[in-house]
């Protein structure tokens, strides 16, 4: 028996991923965790106790061979990505790191140990191309860029450690492109025609990318077309 886990299953991409996995029927059980859900499916990225409890709940069943952290924070209320250094605010930077980097890392801390010790399994977290240091040619978006860059480093480091536990485990970051969700809504005006994806298409593209991953891909960042994004 097999299971899959979606963290952030109440968000646009997370909900579509959960629905796609249920529709495909490839897993005996699909766990969808979110801050807005109650009971055993409640998980708050800023509350480690809820992450630990969720992992313990999953550990009671078949070990998950797929886990996707489908969360992210780009703007909140009147706060959005900074365009210049003068806009930097310590509290907003801390919030960006809490959701985009620290939360997924704590998910890895508690969930990787309950994934199989042998055989192919995938731990993936949604990152972003703008987190690539080498690909940064426009500047701005300080907090989001830095937090996603930190996530990429955390993924790389966790992949190295996880290989010692299961040499067929794959730990990666995924860039979903621009998806029609609340996260991207204020910035969709600059998206090229055909490059704004609905959530259902985005989910299927990400699952296709995951299906094509091989063990040497662990520790890297891939986009929705399966291409590697440089760190």
Residue, then its C-alpha position, 0 to 999 in steps of 0.5 A: x500500500x502507498x500514500x501521498x501527502x499534500x501540505x497546503x491542500x486548501x490553497x489553489x495549487x495544493x487543492x488541485x494537486x490533491x484532487x489530481x492525485x485522488x482522480x488518478x487513483x495511484x495511491x491508496x491514501x492521499x492526505x491533504x493537510x492545511x491550516x484551515x482544516x481541523x482534526x488530524x488534517x490540521x497543519x500550521x507551518x508556523x506551529x511545529x507541534x502541528x507538523x509533528x502531529x501530522x507526521x505522526x498521523x501519517x506514520x500510522x498508515x502506509x509510508x508516503x512515497x510522495x510529499x509535496x509542500x504546496x505553500x508560499x507567501x508573496x503578499x499579505x494584506x497591504x504588504x507586498x514584495x519590496x521593490x527597493x532596500x528602503x522598503x525592507x522591514x524586519x518583521x515582513x522579512x521574518x514572515x517571508x522566511x517563516x512561510x517560504x523557507x522555515x516551514x517547509x524545512x520543519x516539514x522535512x524534519x518530521x516527514x522525511x523520517x516517515x518516508x520509506x527507507x528503500x525504493x523511490x520516493x519524492x519529497x518536493x517543495x514549491x520554490x520559485x525561479x526568482x529564488x535563483x541567485x544566478x538568474x536574478x537580473x531584475x532585482x527587487x522582491x528582496x524577502x521573497x527572493x531571499x526566502x526561496x533561495x534559502x529554501x533551495x539551499x535547505x532542499x539541497x542540504x536535506x537531499x544530501x542527508x536523506x541519500x544516506x538514509x535512502x539512496x533512491x530518495x529524491x528531494x527537490x524544489x519545484x517552480x510551478x510557473x505563474x498560476x492563477x491563484x491569490x498569490x499571483x493575482x496582483x502581478x498577472x498583468x505582466x504575464x506573457x500570453x499562454x503563460x498564466x496557468x489554471x490550477x488544474x493544469x499547473x498540478x498536472x504539469x508538476x506531477x508530470x515533472x515529478x514522474x520524470x525525476x531520477x535519483x541524480x536529480x535530488x537536491x535540485x530545482x525544476x520547473x513545470x516543464x521538467x527543466x532544471x533551474x540554476x540555483 
